[in-house]
Amino acid sequence: MSLPKFRVGDVVSWLSETGKIAGKVIDVHEMPFRLNSHRHNATQDDPHYEIACLKTGRVAYRKAKGLILERAAA
């Protein structure tokens, strides 16, 4: 089963401990990167998405698994 691919500008949501969170994809990482001394093993087959929360503006880094497309970019 192939994971969905999202684009910059897509609005996605996911479930967290506090409930459903929605955000806008602001970047797609397809190469490994470090952030706050944590290594993210992103690849072209399994990219990591940089998502800004619509409610708070905080940035999260998520994989496609668990993300739900709410609204595609125009």
C-alpha positions in Angstrom: 0.0 0.0 0.0 1.4 3.4 -1.0 1.3 6.3 1.4 -0.3 9.5 0.2 1.9 12.4 -1.0 1.1 15.9 0.1 2.2 19.2 -1.4 3.1 22.6 0.0 -0.2 24.4 0.7 -2.3 21.3 1.5 -4.3 21.4 4.7 -3.9 18.2 6.6 -5.0 16.9 10.0 -3.9 14.2 12.4 -4.9 12.9 15.8 -2.8 13.7 18.9 -3.2 13.1 22.6 -5.2 16.4 22.8 -7.5 15.7 19.8 -7.6 16.5 16.1 -5.0 19.0 14.9 -5.1 20.7 11.5 -2.3 22.5 9.8 -0.9 23.7 6.5 2.1 21.9 4.8 4.8 24.5 4.5 7.7 22.3 3.4 8.4 18.7 2.2 11.7 17.2 3.4 13.0 14.3 1.2 16.5 14.1 2.6 17.7 13.4 6.1 18.0 16.5 8.3 18.7 17.5 11.9 16.6 19.6 14.0 17.3 20.4 17.7 19.8 17.6 17.8 17.2 15.1 16.5 17.8 13.3 13.2 14.8 13.0 10.9 15.4 10.1 8.4 13.4 11.6 5.5 13.7 10.0 2.1 11.9 10.5 -1.3 9.9 7.4 -0.6 9.1 8.4 3.0 9.2 12.2 3.2 8.7 14.3 6.3 6.2 17.1 6.2 6.8 20.4 7.9 3.3 21.6 9.0 2.2 24.9 10.7 -0.7 24.4 13.0 -3.7 26.5 11.9 -4.7 27.3 15.5 -1.4 28.1 17.1 1.1 28.5 14.3 3.5 26.0 15.9 5.5 23.8 13.5 5.3 20.0 13.6 7.3 17.5 11.5 5.2 14.5 10.5 5.3 11.5 8.2 2.5 10.8 5.8 1.3 7.9 7.9 -1.5 9.3 10.1 -2.0 12.4 8.1 -5.4 13.1 6.5 -5.9 15.5 3.6 -8.5 18.1 4.5 -8.1 20.5 1.6 -5.7 20.3 -1.4 -3.6 23.3 -2.3 -5.2 25.5 -5.0 
